């Protein structure tokens, strides 16, 4: 900063803090927005699961696999749904739609209530 004129020094001293504050605010609001979107997506997924669980229960008990498959296909029509899978309490897959890339151990876990078992990689 020795070779800078007074005008250039003042310019650097005024623009540097404002550029730093602007960068920090952009980062903060970006992270907050992404976090809010992830929370909303997770809530939407759980709402879909909580909606499908009682509806598919009758089809599982009655052995109506066509109705279960129809429910999974209907779930795939929702925006943001990449895959849907319905498993029985023992972990046996009853209906699948979309590209499911879960390990068999995850699918076989006994769940006490409808829940999310996987997240998007992006």
Number of C-alpha atoms within 10 A of each C-alpha: 8 5 7 10 10 10 9 12 14 12 11 13 11 11 12 12 11 11 11 11 12 12 11 12 12 12 12 11 11 12 12 12 12 11 12 12 12 13 12 12 14 15 13 14 16 15 13 16 18 14 12 18 13 11 13 20 14 13 16 16 10 9 12 12 15 11 16 23 20 14 20 21 18 13 20 16 10 10 7 11 14 14 15 19 19 23 14 15 13 10 16 12 14 14 19 16 18 13 10 12 8 10 8 11 8 11 20 15 12 11 12 7 9 15 14 12 10 11 8 5 4 3
